[in-house]
Amino acid sequence: MKKAPIFLAPLFQERIWGGTELKNQYGYSIPSAQTGECWAISAHPNGPNTVREGHYAGKTLGELWDEHPEIFGHFNSPCFPLLTKILDANDDLSIQVHPGDEYAQEFENGELGKTECWYILDCKEDATMIFGHRAQSKEDFIQAVNEGHWNDLLQRVKIKPGDFFYVPSGTIHALCKGTLVLETQQSSDTTYRVYDYNRRDDNGNLRELHLEKAIEVTAFPHITSKVEPAFIKMSGGSIVTFVEEDYFTVYKWDVQTEMQMMQDAHFLLASVIEGEGTLYTEDGEYAMQKGDHFILPHDVDSFRIKGTLQLIASHPNHKGGQHLELENTARQMANI
């Protein structure tokens, strides 16, 4: 196996709330002016990415996962565990909640649950999002929903570019109009809509809600999962570790000149969100620019990034640390 990055071709999903920022900011060729999602690193059946170039060109990420487990360090999971997206919220998304693993596996044909997190890439000056609710119990929640007291029920928070939010399954949430977000999540496409502003689809029908399931999986009361980013200054740049939780660890790499790094995870996912530069591994050098997404295979123990660019990187964790002990990769990198 080559010690080389695996670059993936993005795949786009049209949404009723989508827009054109994926084209405007990343230069992507999008299917319409209602393009809501770029599935950037995905092996999910609803949107698998294909390898853009190199030895595995044309293969889907799912095929690589099944046929070449060595690329991923034989990570113990029945499917590729994570999914990276960029979301363009040109309008408010529905108020929604995601199930955890146990509920999804029982009621969604073995699907994974969906714990996710958001890095705010861009947003309008007065942008907000829905994050949590004020109900103290399931009964309070049901009463507020039945009476339509949405403003009293839902918690709205202000956001700005560079903010990071960890969104465990069971959290009521919604991105709002004028927001561009990079999302790292479990590889799941299960969403339960709680409220959708009485919007209608292209056929004039009210969009489906999933209140019964949503109420079953929502956490009562809402508890904000606070994240405490860890900043490490390095020669040539810096690393921020945003979150290190059951399913994933997420970083921001800010390369100012040149950074020498290593990985001790099974494999890494990375997305270039600003700038351009060059990635160096034992097998060669690889140009990168804003909008590129790639995987660093297990055998890439060390690498260099040169240029002026920012990346969001992540790797999967085994839930609860039961099968694998992972040290803080950023601290390891800083000790090189």
Beta strands, then each sheet from edge to edge (+ up, - down):
strand 1: 6-9
strand 2: 11-19
strand 3: 35-41
strand 4: 50-51
strand 5: 82-89
strand 6: 95-97
strand 7: 116-123
strand 8: 128-133
strand 9: 154-158
strand 10: 164-167
strand 11: 173-175
strand 12: 179-186
strand 13: 192-195
strand 14: 230-234
strand 15: 237-244
strand 16: 248-255
strand 17: 258-262
strand 18: 268-281
strand 19: 284-289
strand 20: 293-296
strand 21: 302-316
sheet 1: 4+ 1- 20+ 18- 19+
sheet 2: 4+ 1- 20+ 18- 21+ 16- 15+ 14-
sheet 3: 4+ 1- 20+ 18- 21+ 17-
sheet 4: 2+ 3- 5+ 12- 7+ 10-
sheet 5: 6+ 13-
sheet 6: 9+ 8- 11+
end
